[in-house]
Amino acid sequence: MASSLFRRCSLLLVAVSVLALGACGRQQNQPATPPSEAAGTIWLNEGVVLYMPDQVMKARIKIEDMSPYMKSVEAAAKAVVEAQSGQKGTSGMLLIGLRPDGQSKAWIVTGEPPMAQPVADAMIAAAEAVPAPPVNEGTVLVGIQFHAFGGGTAPVSSGPPIPRDWYSHFSKHGGLLDDALMDKVWPQDTAGQNAPKETVQ
């Protein structure tokens, strides 16, 4: 079933507080290490994480559209990683933002060691090149949890990770991962750079 692709997360799009950067930056006693099956593999997908509750997801996008789209995004990201060599193992999240009119934007959050910037940039470009599915309103935010080149330490976070610079929009008491925040980290007036893409033959 299409819904089996997704794994519900505790970080909700609306009405849920997100810890401030200082709190999220605390070192964990036992940092999360990659699963044993990541060792010796170029790419391991641990699943898709929804950054919003079911009712918001269902109102904004059809699961039957999201499922094949995320599979295509994962295939594009995996192809970039498989084309690399001599890279340090890294683990993290490939976040995908979707809006109406075929707009999409990608971000990558990794732990230690960080992913090489040229590789991260290539993964982002590949993900954004995948034609986006229809979105009814607002922003849809999902992520693919991955381990690349054997994996590394997962990002330190109290929940599903987000880019560290997003926390600059929160107060010291925290904030909300909502449409207002997404408009700040992904301004509407620059969304045209990720407008619908034509499939290259």
N, C-alpha and C positions, 0 to 999 in steps of 0.2 A: 504494500500500500504506500501511496505517496507520503502520507503523514509519518510513516516510520523513518523517513529520512531525517526528520527533525528531532532535536532534543531540547526540551523546554529548559530555559534558564531562569535564574532568580532575579536578574536585572531587568525590570520592566520599563517600558517606554513612558508610562504615565504613573503618577502618584506613588512613586517609590524613590526614597532618598538614595543618593549615591554618595559614598564616603568621599571626603575631601582628599586631595592629593597627598597630604602629609600622612593621613591614616593608611591610605592604600600603599604608600611607599615603605611601610614598615617591613623589615625583613622577617620572613617566616622561619620558625625553628627548623623545619625540614622542607626546604624548597622542593617543589614538585619536579620530579625527574621524568624523562620520557619513558613510556612503557617499553618492556623488553622487546616487543615485536618491532619497535622502531630501529633498533640496532641493526646496522648493516643495510638499511633500506634508504632509498633516495627520497621517497615521499610516503607518508602515512597520514591518511585523513581520519581523524577521530570523530567526525560528525559535524553536522550543522547546528549552530546555536541560534535560537530566536531571541532577539533583544526586546521583545514586546510580548504582551499577553495574547492569548488566543483570540479574544474578541476583537482586538485591534487588528491583528493579523488577518482575520477572516473578513473584516470590513474593508481592508485596503488591497488585498491581493488574493488571487485564487491559488490554493495549494497545488492544483494540477498544473498551473503555470510556473509556480516557484520551483517545484521539484526538478523538472528537466533543465531549467535555467541554472540552478545551483550545480547540477551535475556537469553542465557545460563550463561553468566558471572553474570548477575544481579541475576539470580536464585541461583547461587552458593554463591554470597555475602549475599543475603537475608537469606539463610539457616544458614550461620555462625551467623548472627545477631540474628536470631530467637532462636538459641541454647543458647544465653547468658541470664543472669538475673542480676538485681541489677546494671545496667549500667546507667551512666549519659547521658542525651540526647545530641546528637551531629549532626552537619550538615556538609556536605562537598562534595568532588568530588573523585570518584574512577577513576583514570586515567589508561588507557590501551594503551601500546605501542605494535605495531605489526611490524614484519619484515618478509622477505622471509624465506622459509624453516621452517615455523611453529614456529618461535621465538615469544615470548611474554614476557611482563614485566608489572607489576602493581605498582602503587603508590597511596597513599591516602593523601589527603589534607583536614584538617578539621578546623573549627573555634573554638569558645569557648563554652563549655569546649571541650578539645581535646578528641578524641577517645582513650580509654585505649589501650596501645601498644599491649598487647596480642591479643585483638580483631582485631586491624588493621592488625597485622601480619597474623592472621588466614584468614581474608578477602583477603589479597594479595595472600596468598598461594592458596586459593580456586579459585581466578580469574585466576591465572597463570596455574592452573591444567586443565582449559578448553582448549581442542584442538583448536589451532588458525586456522583461515581461510587462504587461499592463499593470499599472497601479492606479487605484481609484482616487486617492487623496493622500495628502501628507507624505511622510517619509517612512519607508520600510527599512529596518536595519537588521541584518543577519550576519552571521560569521561562520567561517569554516575553520575549525580547530585542526592544526596540522603539526607534523614533525617532519623536518627536511634534513637531508644528509645525515641521518642517524639520530637527529633530535638533540635538544639541549635542555636547559632549565626553563620551565614555563614562566611567563610573565608573572611578577608578583602583584597580586590583585585580590581584593576581597570578594570578587565575583568575576564574571566574564570580562576580560580586559578591554579597555578603550585606549585610544592614543593619549599619552600623558598631557599633551597640550590642551586637550579638552577640559582638563580640570581647572585651567586658568579662568574658565567662565563660571566656576562655582565659588561660593563664599567659603569661609573657613569651616562652616558648619555642614557643607555639602551642597548638593544640588539635585536637579532632576534631569534624567535622560529623556527629554521630550522634544516636540517639534521646535520649540523655541531654541533649545540648545543646538539642534541639527541645523537650524537656519544660521547659527553663528559659525559653526565649524564647516558648514557647506552652504555658503551664501547663495541665495537664489539668483543673484545677478551674474554669477559665474557658472551657473549650471549648464549653460549652453556648450561649454567645452566638453561635456559628457552627454551630448544630445544623441538621439538614435544613430547607431552605426550601421553602415551597409556591410553585409557579409562579403568578404573578399574571396573570390573564386580562385 
